[in-house]
Amino acid sequence: MSTAATQTLSCAALIVGAGPAGLSAAKAAASGGAAVLVLDDNAAAGGQIWRAGAHAHLPAEALALQRAVQACANVRVIQSAKVVGILDAHTVLVETPDAALRVQWQTLILCTGARERLLPFPGWTLPGVTGAGGLQALIKGGMPVQGQRVVIAGTGPLLFAVAATARKAGAKVLMVAETASLARVSTFARKLLLWPSKLVQAAQLREASYRTSATVLSVQGQGKVQQVTVQQGNRTTTLDCDRVAVGYGLVPNTGLAQALGCALHTQDGVPAVTVNAQQQTTLPHVYAAGECTGTGGCERAQTQGSIAGYAAIGKTAKARAFEKDRAYWSAFAAHANACFALDAGLKNLPHADTLVCRCEDVAHGALQAHSGWTQAKIHTRCGMGACQGKVCGTAAQFLYGWEMPEARVPLTPARVGTLAGASGNVGDLAD
Amino acid sequence: MTQAPSSVRVHIHGRAITVTAGTTVAGALAIAGVSATRTSVSGEPRAAVCGMGICQECRVRIDGRVRLGCQTVCAEGMNVESMA
């Protein structure tokens, strides 16, 4: 097997991620005139919240920002590009569906977003069980749900948006089960007066099937979802359904930052990339913006991205102009995160035979006895599969209080040819 | 300027189906009625979960290469084989 030579690209500013933070950073950084390169993991820009696709409808602000970035002659965006490794202090290794790239940068802005927190419960590995945001993403990608009976569950305001997307695509939403209590959801809603645009969004997402203190206990079915059991207060209900979508909030994607050597801190119980007022990480040439710095929503991500983009090219005054907006949306994020903090009772969802690691099929009962991630990994292979612990490591952190696994290179599954081209050792590895 | 096609034809396990342009492979598999994308190490059927390239459950063979169904947009003539 032969491997094509790895192409090298150079840029003044490299932005990883083309969601609200990355696009805002690109627009700001481009104003300096130097070459800006944006690498994005998905087939189209927009990140998760502005996901494009066969059945996606994007808000005007998203389209306007995308057009503004496209209009910059000095910005190049490469889609379906995954950063798989770090070659030196200013070079990363990137894989696209057809090629491997070495990308050299002077300044790096990390806008790697967040992933959904998926917690194990009996039946969660059955086809038809997805994340909540996961269901929304799959529907936008054209997965049909017409006429299907769907239960959406977990926690946070995202559940309303998922229900709206599912219903628009023709699904019958049987229930939206919010695990937080009515008291906490009411606290969240009352304070929305401070963020009127959020209040307007909330008013548009009224949901008759919304239930609070409601948690999916288990899913039953033969080879696919057939029934779901939901606890509502003291009552347990079993419903026939076709899909169950459960998401317990978001967790920052910190892998690349950690592999580079940026410091992380704990925010809302999970690791986030540490940044200063300029969105600069603990490495002087590396900035971070958006959800990877702690989950905070689309508006905060945009203000952080703008600050990072301007700060990265030395336009400090321009960057400072966004600080007030950032504070406004950071306060919203803190309010939402406090109201939808996870209930410790969710730790009781998995049974001894419930799989926690979906890649290596390691059950809760096999993990409970271990003292930490490393010990569990050595003895059970937990976290050693294709997702590299991104799902089970996040679950184990919540269930057992273990530290999340450290980022490993390759940061995501990569082709042998990509890794071989990077080391120049093609002959030995690509046979 | 040529207009982008409004639909594309892909082959799922050798069977041709037509999907709306922009549909992901994960979407096409569901349209084709393929409920499982892979078989787990203990023999369980699995399908797409996170929808955003994290969980790796929707990995399938696309034109001979293992790729994620949720992050791959259908292209004309693509051949998709599940790993179930």
HADDOCK unambig.tbl for C-alpha pairs under 7 A between the chains (distance, minus, plus):
assign (segid A and resid 42 and name CA) (segid B and resid 71 and name CA) 5.83 0.50 0.50
assign (segid A and resid 43 and name CA) (segid B and resid 71 and name CA) 6.22 0.50 0.50
assign (segid A and resid 43 and name CA) (segid B and resid 72 and name CA) 6.61 0.50 0.50
assign (segid A and resid 43 and name CA) (segid B and resid 73 and name CA) 6.78 0.50 0.50
assign (segid A and resid 53 and name CA) (segid B and resid 22 and name CA) 5.31 0.50 0.50
assign (segid A and resid 53 and name CA) (segid B and resid 23 and name CA) 6.54 0.50 0.50
assign (segid A and resid 54 and name CA) (segid B and resid 20 and name CA) 6.49 0.50 0.50
assign (segid A and resid 54 and name CA) (segid B and resid 21 and name CA) 6.33 0.50 0.50
assign (segid A and resid 54 and name CA) (segid B and resid 22 and name CA) 4.42 0.50 0.50
assign (segid A and resid 54 and name CA) (segid B and resid 23 and name CA) 5.08 0.50 0.50
assign (segid A and resid 125 and name CA) (segid B and resid 46 and name CA) 6.63 0.50 0.50
assign (segid A and resid 126 and name CA) (segid B and resid 46 and name CA) 6.35 0.50 0.50
assign (segid A and resid 127 and name CA) (segid B and resid 35 and name CA) 6.61 0.50 0.50
assign (segid A and resid 127 and name CA) (segid B and resid 36 and name CA) 6.40 0.50 0.50
assign (segid A and resid 127 and name CA) (segid B and resid 45 and name CA) 6.80 0.50 0.50
assign (segid A and resid 127 and name CA) (segid B and resid 46 and name CA) 5.24 0.50 0.50
assign (segid A and resid 127 and name CA) (segid B and resid 47 and name CA) 4.90 0.50 0.50
assign (segid A and resid 129 and name CA) (segid B and resid 49 and name CA) 6.58 0.50 0.50
assign (segid A and resid 130 and name CA) (segid B and resid 48 and name CA) 6.88 0.50 0.50
assign (segid A and resid 130 and name CA) (segid B and resid 49 and name CA) 4.09 0.50 0.50
assign (segid A and resid 130 and name CA) (segid B and resid 50 and name CA) 6.12 0.50 0.50
assign (segid A and resid 131 and name CA) (segid B and resid 49 and name CA) 5.77 0.50 0.50
assign (segid A and resid 131 and name CA) (segid B and resid 50 and name CA) 5.27 0.50 0.50
assign (segid A and resid 134 and name CA) (segid B and resid 49 and name CA) 6.15 0.50 0.50
assign (segid A and resid 134 and name CA) (segid B and resid 50 and name CA) 4.36 0.50 0.50
assign (segid A and resid 134 and name CA) (segid B and resid 51 and name CA) 4.44 0.50 0.50
assign (segid A and resid 134 and name CA) (segid B and resid 52 and name CA) 6.77 0.50 0.50
assign (segid A and resid 135 and name CA) (segid B and resid 51 and name CA) 6.80 0.50 0.50
assign (segid A and resid 137 and name CA) (segid B and resid 51 and name CA) 5.44 0.50 0.50
assign (segid A and resid 137 and name CA) (segid B and resid 52 and name CA) 6.95 0.50 0.50
assign (segid A and resid 138 and name CA) (segid B and resid 27 and name CA) 6.77 0.50 0.50
assign (segid A and resid 138 and name CA) (segid B and resid 51 and name CA) 5.39 0.50 0.50
assign (segid A and resid 138 and name CA) (segid B and resid 70 and name CA) 6.91 0.50 0.50
assign (segid A and resid 141 and name CA) (segid B and resid 23 and name CA) 5.12 0.50 0.50
assign (segid A and resid 141 and name CA) (segid B and resid 24 and name CA) 5.10 0.50 0.50
assign (segid A and resid 141 and name CA) (segid B and resid 27 and name CA) 5.90 0.50 0.50
assign (segid A and resid 142 and name CA) (segid B and resid 23 and name CA) 4.88 0.50 0.50
assign (segid A and resid 142 and name CA) (segid B and resid 24 and name CA) 6.44 0.50 0.50
assign (segid A and resid 142 and name CA) (segid B and resid 27 and name CA) 4.80 0.50 0.50
assign (segid A and resid 143 and name CA) (segid B and resid 26 and name CA) 6.81 0.50 0.50
assign (segid A and resid 143 and name CA) (segid B and resid 27 and name CA) 3.79 0.50 0.50
assign (segid A and resid 143 and name CA) (segid B and resid 28 and name CA) 6.93 0.50 0.50
assign (segid A and resid 143 and name CA) (segid B and resid 30 and name CA) 5.96 0.50 0.50
assign (segid A and resid 143 and name CA) (segid B and resid 31 and name CA) 6.80 0.50 0.50
assign (segid A and resid 144 and name CA) (segid B and resid 27 and name CA) 6.98 0.50 0.50
assign (segid A and resid 144 and name CA) (segid B and resid 30 and name CA) 6.84 0.50 0.50
assign (segid A and resid 144 and name CA) (segid B and resid 31 and name CA) 6.46 0.50 0.50
assign (segid A and resid 223 and name CA) (segid B and resid 45 and name CA) 6.47 0.50 0.50
assign (segid A and resid 360 and name CA) (segid B and resid 41 and name CA) 6.27 0.50 0.50
assign (segid A and resid 361 and name CA) (segid B and resid 41 and name CA) 6.50 0.50 0.50
assign (segid A and resid 361 and name CA) (segid B and resid 42 and name CA) 6.54 0.50 0.50
assign (segid A and resid 386 and name CA) (segid B and resid 56 and name CA) 6.28 0.50 0.50
assign (segid A and resid 387 and name CA) (segid B and resid 54 and name CA) 6.32 0.50 0.50
assign (segid A and resid 387 and name CA) (segid B and resid 55 and name CA) 5.29 0.50 0.50
assign (segid A and resid 387 and name CA) (segid B and resid 56 and name CA) 5.77 0.50 0.50
assign (segid A and resid 390 and name CA) (segid B and resid 54 and name CA) 6.86 0.50 0.50
assign (segid A and resid 391 and name CA) (segid B and resid 55 and name CA) 6.29 0.50 0.50
